[in-house]
């Protein structure tokens, strides 16, 4: 993961707050950047923000970063075909979405031991109902997002490491694809047996 960041960032030993996804309004990057600014990220030498992605809103997001004077603390990276490298580089994963189904990026990041800051949309509450893996906040709540980002930056390293382990445990216990497929097969078999009984 640190190879993904490059030596300049890795050597500094900073806490990396990361996001990954398409640059579209649904994903809420226009909400994330002002919250980062208000959380005081520009004054932190111990924090680096890395946002991986591309999309139709990219120019607007880059412009917003300039207007908020965030260029020095946010590093934008193009979409990665090996997202596990990005997740492995993040210390905290942020999902500021306005709308989601069950976001694969959330599960992938947690499987890579990322505590998360995520909005309570779509299937996110189902995942984060299993507590201890991060911060869940209402969508489009600037104050709560700012507070969660500040907490993610300030949580002691040992506590963050415990949250990282919990994040992976949640995914492997409840959302592993084999477990999910077994549940689907069981439902199909029960349905088939019920149909035969009629």
N, C-alpha and C positions, 0 to 999 in steps of 0.2 A: 504494500500500500504506500509506503513512504517513497518507493521508487516512482510511483505515479505522480507524487507531488513534486519531485525533483529535489536535488541536494540543498538548494537555497532555503526551502521551507523546512525540510526534514532536519537540517542541522540546527535550526532555531528551537526545536523542541516545543513548538506552539500547540495549543489545542485547536484542532481543525473542525470547524462547523461546516458541514457540507450539505448540498442539495443536488438532486439529479432528476432531470425530466425535461419535457418539452416546454418551450417558451410560448405558452398560450395563456390567456386570461384565467382559464379554469384552474391552473396550477398555482396561482397566487403569488408569483414572484414580485408583483407590484405591491403586495402587502408585506412581503418579507423584508425588502430593502429598507423601507421607512422604519420598520420595527428594529432592524439591526442598528440603524443610525441612532434611534432613541434609546437603545440598550447600551449605547456608549462604546460600540465596537471600534470606532475610529481612534479612541484613546488607549486601546489595548495592544501592547506589544506581544502579549502572550496568546493572542487569538488570530487565526487566519480563517477567512471564509472562502470556500471553493464551491463554485456553482458549475455543474456539468450539464450541458444540453445545448439545444438549438431549436429554432422554430420561428413562426411568423412574428412573434412579439420580441424577438431578440434585440432589434435596434432600439425599441422603446425601453427595454430593461437596461441596456447599456447606457442609454441617455439618462435614465433615472439614477443609476449609480453615479454618473458624473455630477448630476445636479445635487445629490446628497453628499458629495465629496467622499464617496466610498471606494474610489479607484484603487487607493493604496492598500485597502484591507480585503477587497474581494478579488479573487482570481477567477476569471471565466475560462472554462475549458470546453472544447467541442464535445459533442456527444461521443461516448465511448462504446465501442463494440464489446468491451470486456468490463462491464460495470463493476464486477467484483473487485477490480483493482481500485476503483474510486471508493467504494464502500469501505474497503480495508484501510484506506487512508484517512477516513473520517473518524473523528472521536464522537461526534454527534451528528445525526441525520435529521434534516428539517423537511417536513412535508406541509407547506402552508396552503394547501388546496382549498378551493371553494366547492369543489364537487369531485367525487371519486366513486368507484365501485369498491372492490377490495384491492387496494393498490399493491401491485407486485413490487414496486420499489420499496415500499415499507417493509414487506416480508424479507426481501433480499437484504436490505440494510440491517435489519435485526438479526438475520441469520449470520451476517458478518460481524456481529457483536457491536452494533451501533445503538446506543440509547437514542431515543427519538423525541423530537418536538413535532407534534402532528395535530392537525385540526380534526375535530370530531365530525367527519363527514363520511358518508357511505359505510363501508365495512370497517373503518378505523376503530370505532368504539368496540367492535367485537374483538379486535386484536388487543387493544390496550385496556380492555376490561380485566385482563390478567395484569395486575399492577406491578410496578417496580421497574419498568423498562423505559420510563421517560415522562414526558409532560403532554397531556392531551388538553386542547383548548378549543373554545368555540371558533368556528370559521368567521373570518373578517372581524375579529375582536383584537384591535390594535394593542390595547393595554395589556391583555392577557398574553398575546404573542410576544410583546416586548419583555414582559416579566419572565416568561418561560425561557427566552433566549438569554436573558441575564442570568437566570438560574443555571442554564446549561454551561455558561462561561465560568461561573463561580463555584460550581459543585466540586468539592475536593476530589482529587484523582482517584483515591481508593473507593469512594462512593460511586464515582462514574464507572469504574471498572466493575463493581458489583452490578450496576444497572446494565452494563454491556453483557455480562454473563446471563442475566435474567432475560434480556431481549432474545438472545439465542435460544435459551431454554423454552421460551414461549413458542417460538416458531417450530422448533424440533418436536415439541410435545403436542401442539395443537394444530399446526398448519403444514406439517410435512406432507408432500404430495402423496406418499404411499398411504399415510393415515387417511387423507381426504378421499383417495380412490377407494380404500377399503370401506369407508362409510357410504360412498355412492353405490358400490356393489351390493352392500347389505340392504340398502333401500330398494334397489332394483329387485333383489331376490325376494324381499318381503312382499313387494308389490306383485311379483309374478306368482308367488304362492297364494296370495289373496285372490288373484284372478282365477287361479285353478280351482279354489274352493267354491267359487260362485258357480 
